[in-house]
Amino acid sequence: MSAGERWSRRGFIGGCALLATPFLARAQFSDYFLTIKRETNLSTVLDLNDCVKGRLFVGPTYYHGPQNAIAGAEFCDTLELPWRNNLDEISCCPPGEHKAFIRTDGTLGWRVELADVVARDNIQIHIGNSPRDIAGCILPGRWSPSRACFVQASGASIAALKMMMGSAHRPVYVKIVA
């Protein structure tokens, strides 16, 4: 099966794209790649209710075209706080490539934590719906058509991501593109 066929054969769970079984079986034995492409500008905003919207892609990605578009499998939308000079808990994560790992401890349950962000720690992709749930992290889900800074189906997005990623012991990489 070609990469194109692998990306085009997907179903939907809780509003999130779920790749077909052949990819799942193969992916459990290799590195796992996530890419977040931000859709809004990273201007410094003082209002704590403002947000940065993006899209989460799974699998190996590459960039093409004049607008640096991502070719890959779109998984779900994302929600982050605006850029605030990389201040802990009130700023989004700086763009770049980051190693990550799976965490299952604490009250947030299963989540992906970025490991090598300069001057920051505990940046995670976890369940949540609005800016008050973020604390400098990344929320997966589907943008709400009726609320500006809100994602719905966040729990379903995390559950589908957990099912796709399989083993918590394999390397995970997160690329954030502004």
VOPAGU-2260 file (C-alpha; in pm, 1 decimal, decimal comma):
REM VOPAGU-2260
SITE   aa  ch    i         X         Y         Z
SITE  MET   A    0       0,0       0,0       0,0
SITE  SER   A    1     139,5     339,3     -98,0
SITE  ALA   A    2     162,4     632,2     143,8
SITE  GLY   A    3    -115,7     806,7     -49,0
SITE  GLU   A    4    -348,6     509,3      -7,7
SITE  ARG   A    5    -262,3     489,2     361,0
SITE  TRP   A    6    -359,0     856,4     413,0
SITE  SER   A    7    -677,4     838,8     208,9
SITE  ARG   A    8    -820,0     533,2     389,0
SITE  ARG   A    9    -950,3     670,2     715,9
SITE  GLY   A   10   -1265,0     670,9     923,7
SITE  PHE   A   11   -1396,1     913,8    1182,0
SITE  ILE   A   12   -1433,4     876,0    1559,4
SITE  GLY   A   13   -1573,4    1163,2    1763,9
SITE  GLY   A   14   -1509,8    1409,0    1479,7
SITE  CYS   A   15   -1142,5    1306,2    1449,4
SITE  ALA   A   16    -981,8    1130,5    1157,4
SITE  LEU   A   17    -865,7     777,8    1238,9
SITE  LEU   A   18    -619,2     617,9     998,7
SITE  ALA   A   19    -684,3     272,4     859,0
SITE  THR   A   20    -557,1     -45,8    1028,2
SITE  PRO   A   21    -255,2    -111,4     798,7
SITE  PHE   A   22     -97,7     214,3     915,8
SITE  LEU   A   23    -182,7     139,3    1279,4
SITE  ALA   A   24     -14,6    -200,0    1267,9
SITE  ARG   A   25     300,3     -63,7    1106,3
SITE  ALA   A   26     316,9     250,3    1322,0
SITE  GLN   A   27     330,6      58,4    1649,5
SITE  PHE   A   28     689,4     -44,7    1575,1
SITE  SER   A   29     834,4     286,6    1457,4
SITE  ASP   A   30     870,3     645,9    1569,0
SITE  TYR   A   31     550,8     848,2    1586,6
SITE  PHE   A   32     523,4    1197,4    1435,2
SITE  LEU   A   33     272,4    1472,9    1513,7
SITE  THR   A   34     268,8    1813,4    1342,6
SITE  ILE   A   35      72,1    2116,2    1456,2
SITE  LYS   A   36      20,5    2387,0    1193,0
SITE  ARG   A   37    -109,7    2706,0    1346,5
SITE  GLU   A   38    -387,0    2879,0    1152,7
SITE  THR   A   39    -375,3    3216,7    1330,9
SITE  ASN   A   40    -101,4    3471,9    1396,0
SITE  LEU   A   41     115,9    3460,6    1707,6
SITE  SER   A   42      72,0    3824,5    1809,3
SITE  THR   A   43     114,3    3908,5    2176,5
SITE  VAL   A   44    -231,9    3941,8    2324,7
SITE  LEU   A   45    -308,1    4037,2    2683,5
SITE  ASP   A   46    -664,5    3906,3    2694,7
SITE  LEU   A   47    -661,1    3561,9    2858,0
SITE  ASN   A   48    -968,2    3461,8    2654,6
SITE  ASP   A   49    -786,1    3490,8    2320,8
SITE  CYS   A   50    -649,8    3181,2    2151,9
SITE  VAL   A   51    -445,8    3040,9    1864,0
SITE  LYS   A   52    -616,0    2782,9    1642,8
SITE  GLY   A   53    -428,0    2513,7    1455,6
SITE  ARG   A   54    -455,1    2169,9    1299,1
SITE  LEU   A   55    -291,8    1846,8    1415,0
SITE  PHE   A   56    -149,8    1609,4    1151,7
SITE  VAL   A   57     -30,2    1254,7    1218,0
SITE  GLY   A   58     243,4    1053,1    1051,8
SITE  PRO   A   59     550,6    1169,9     860,9
SITE  THR   A   60     491,5    1512,5     708,9
SITE  TYR   A   61     661,7    1721,3     447,6
SITE  TYR   A   62     608,3    2072,0     319,0
SITE  HIS   A   63     528,0    2181,1     -34,2
SITE  GLY   A   64     393,4    2471,7    -232,6
SITE  PRO   A   65     426,2    2847,5    -196,5
SITE  GLN   A   66     239,0    2855,3     136,4
SITE  ASN   A   67     440,8    2571,8     292,1
SITE  ALA   A   68     131,1    2349,1     312,0
SITE  ILE   A   69     155,7    2024,2     506,3
SITE  ALA   A   70      99,7    1699,7     318,1
SITE  GLY   A   71     -13,6    1426,6     555,8
SITE  ALA   A   72    -317,9    1305,4     742,9
SITE  GLU   A   73    -514,8    1577,2     918,4
SITE  PHE   A   74    -629,2    1439,9    1251,7
SITE  CYS   A   75    -810,2    1719,7    1437,7
SITE  ASP   A   76    -805,3    2088,7    1529,2
SITE  THR   A   77    -601,7    2237,7    1814,5
SITE  LEU   A   78    -639,3    2526,8    2056,4
SITE  GLU   A   79    -354,5    2711,9    2232,6
SITE  LEU   A   80    -298,3    3038,0    2415,9
SITE  PRO   A   81    -145,1    3327,6    2216,5
SITE  TRP   A   82     230,8    3390,8    2211,9
SITE  ARG   A   83     335,0    3573,1    2530,3
SITE  ASN   A   84     716,1    3564,0    2511,0
SITE  ASN   A   85     728,5    3194,2    2607,1
SITE  LEU   A   86     611,6    3266,1    2963,1
SITE  ASP   A   87     526,3    2951,5    3156,7
SITE  GLU   A   88     153,2    2863,0    3168,2
SITE  ILE   A   89      32,3    3172,6    2976,6
SITE  SER   A   90     208,8    3138,0    2638,9
SITE  CYS   A   91     177,8    2887,5    2357,9
SITE  CYS   A   92     471,2    2658,1    2283,8
SITE  PRO   A   93     739,0    2808,9    2057,9
SITE  PRO   A   94     754,1    2669,6    1703,0
SITE  GLY   A   95    1010,5    2397,5    1637,1
SITE  GLU   A   96    1073,1    2023,3    1654,7
SITE  HIS   A   97    1042,1    1862,5    1995,8
SITE  LYS   A   98    1092,3    1514,7    2135,6
SITE  ALA   A   99     792,8    1400,0    2336,4
SITE  PHE   A  100     671,2    1112,4    2551,7
SITE  ILE   A  101     346,3     965,6    2682,5
SITE  ARG   A  102     229,5    1042,6    3037,5
SITE  THR   A  103     -49,2     863,8    3220,0
SITE  ASP   A  104      -8,0     988,1    3578,2
SITE  GLY   A  105    -215,2    1254,8    3753,8
SITE  THR   A  106    -567,6    1376,7    3688,1
SITE  LEU   A  107    -526,8    1451,2    3314,8
SITE  GLY   A  108    -494,4    1082,1    3219,6
SITE  TRP   A  109    -323,2     978,7    2894,5
SITE  ARG   A  110    -143,1    1267,3    2721,6
SITE  VAL   A  111     162,3    1360,6    2515,3
SITE  GLU   A  112     426,9    1580,0    2685,7
SITE  LEU   A  113     691,3    1774,4    2494,1
SITE  ALA   A  114    1033,9    1709,0    2647,3
SITE  ASP   A  115    1283,3    1958,7    2509,4
SITE  VAL   A  116    1116,3    2300,4    2487,0
SITE  VAL   A  117    1361,7    2580,4    2567,1
SITE  ALA   A  118    1289,3    2748,1    2905,0
SITE  ARG   A  119     961,2    2555,3    2947,9
SITE  ASP   A  120     840,9    2226,2    3090,3
SITE  ASN   A  121     510,7    2037,9    3121,6
SITE  ILE   A  122     381,2    2145,1    2778,9
SITE  GLN   A  123     128,2    1875,8    2694,8
SITE  ILE   A  124    -133,1    1774,5    2441,6
SITE  HIS   A  125    -424,9    1690,7    2672,7
SITE  ILE   A  126    -802,2    1701,4    2715,5
SITE  GLY   A  127    -966,8    2042,7    2750,3
SITE  ASN   A  128   -1210,5    2275,6    2580,6
SITE  SER   A  129   -1127,2    2642,7    2640,2
SITE  PRO   A  130    -837,5    2878,4    2724,5
SITE  ARG   A  131    -894,7    2825,8    3098,0
SITE  ASP   A  132    -802,5    2454,9    3048,4
SITE  ILE   A  133    -476,7    2522,7    2862,5
SITE  ALA   A  134    -205,5    2658,6    3102,2
SITE  GLY   A  135      46,5    2676,5    2816,3
SITE  CYS   A  136     -51,4    2339,9    2667,2
SITE  ILE   A  137    -226,9    2224,2    2347,8
SITE  LEU   A  138    -589,1    2105,9    2336,6
SITE  PRO   A  139    -701,8    1869,9    2057,3
SITE  GLY   A  140   -1062,5    1854,3    1934,6
SITE  ARG   A  141   -1288,5    2021,0    1678,6
SITE  TRP   A  142   -1334,7    2397,1    1669,0
SITE  SER   A  143   -1678,6    2497,1    1786,1
SITE  PRO   A  144   -1885,1    2673,4    1517,5
SITE  SER   A  145   -2066,4    2880,5    1781,3
SITE  ARG   A  146   -1781,4    2970,7    2023,9
SITE  ALA   A  147   -1463,2    3146,6    1908,9
SITE  CYS   A  148   -1203,9    2997,4    2148,9
SITE  PHE   A  149   -1345,9    2653,3    2216,1
SITE  VAL   A  150   -1285,2    2296,3    2098,5
SITE  GLN   A  151   -1537,5    2018,2    2137,1
SITE  ALA   A  152   -1480,6    1641,1    2131,3
SITE  SER   A  153   -1143,4    1680,4    2305,2
SITE  GLY   A  154   -1185,9    1354,2    2498,0
SITE  ALA   A  155   -1268,4    1167,1    2178,1
SITE  SER   A  156    -962,3    1321,8    2007,9
SITE  ILE   A  157    -730,3    1205,2    2286,9
SITE  ALA   A  158    -890,2     857,9    2288,2
SITE  ALA   A  159    -842,0     824,2    1910,3
SITE  LEU   A  160    -483,1     953,7    1934,1
SITE  LYS   A  161    -409,9     705,2    2213,7
SITE  MET   A  162    -551,5     419,7    2004,6
SITE  MET   A  163    -343,2     523,8    1702,9
SITE  MET   A  164     -17,4     565,9    1890,9
SITE  GLY   A  165     -22,4     223,0    2051,7
SITE  SER   A  166     280,1     156,7    2271,6
SITE  ALA   A  167     390,3     431,9    2507,3
SITE  HIS   A  168     749,7     311,6    2476,6
SITE  ARG   A  169     826,5     421,6    2122,2
SITE  PRO   A  170     974,3     760,5    2030,7
SITE  VAL   A  171     733,8    1048,8    1970,8
SITE  TYR   A  172     820,3    1373,7    1789,5
SITE  VAL   A  173     607,8    1689,2    1774,0
SITE  LYS   A  174     671,7    1963,0    1516,4
SITE  ILE   A  175     502,2    2298,7    1562,4
SITE  VAL   A  176     480,9    2519,3    1253,4
SITE  ALA   A  177     368,6    2882,1    1292,0
